């Protein structure tokens, strides 16, 4: 019986030598592949790591694919763990690093069935490559022959700097609408252009993202926005009219959101912590400000502010998962803005010790950068954090409103003088 690859009319693989060397593969990955080979299994290094090496980019992760089943992989490595529900794979730990080792997959014959067994169908390398989304991610490196194995013209697409679907893009996006977001992520992060059919299909099927489970969309946006190319991704989402699908009621011309994306990229480059919750706080700030009647002087109802925040996030949760932790992060970052922006802040030390102070401060600084908040107060809070406790006390005292001395009435003063002379 012909394989799924043959049924789809895909060409025979092309093999290319002298493009990569095993020395470019980290030693732990080479050990995993060697161990599988020594035990009679076929194994290849696959996916984005091969693409990145060909593009001259150092990969962050290396993936291995094999004909060994998950329980067989686990038995070969002392620190290996089987994970996954829809499709089981193995995490092999070496030191602090983890390498994902998966088994060659194949398509289920009956697509309507969602049984556990049919989601864990194992196949050959010919079957496996078709299940990968884009041609540039379907390149396999054989470390024994030192050849790149290419079933779908992925190598040519790497050289052309082109992102192209394996097979018909309309069909592939219908199978998994998240491929629209994956395409946006790749063209934002890598020096790639969209193949024309893929570009048209992305626009045609954009609305299908509404059918994706909120938890999965959250995961895709984590990958998209927290990998160092958030600003490009945000602009590309706008370009494909995806912002209004992912972030309901958000205006496309959102300077604060874009500045937050740029700031996130800067933090990633400097190995600083970044979160999707902070980006959501920036994206939805204008909505919160309008719905909650935001007043920088502090004369606003906390209850109304929280109600406004809940209304915004409730609608967002219909599209994208917002965990309770993320919800608390966003609401507190928003409600702290008045305490940071008012001209004469109160309980300053309590604010400095607040769990969300840093997030709220960062949001204030970004608001100031786009001309939306007080430059004076943003600078004051910036300076305050560099002071010792005594200097902070002086700075706080200087910012408090000066109390006018009460003048005694003239009559009282005259009486006081008369009394003293008698």
Helices and strands as residue ranges (DSSP letters): H 4-7, E 14-17, G 22-24, H 27-38, E 43-46, H 48-55, E 63-66, H 70-76, E 80-83, E 89-94, E 97-103, H 116-119, H 125-130, G 135-137, E 139-142, E 147-150, H 154-160, E 162-163, H 169-175, H 178-189, E 193-194, H 196-204, G 206-211, H 214-225, H 230-239, H 243-246, H 255-269, H 276-283, H 285-291, H 302-317, H 324-335, H 337-341, H 348-352, H 357-369, H 375-384, H 389-399, H 410-421
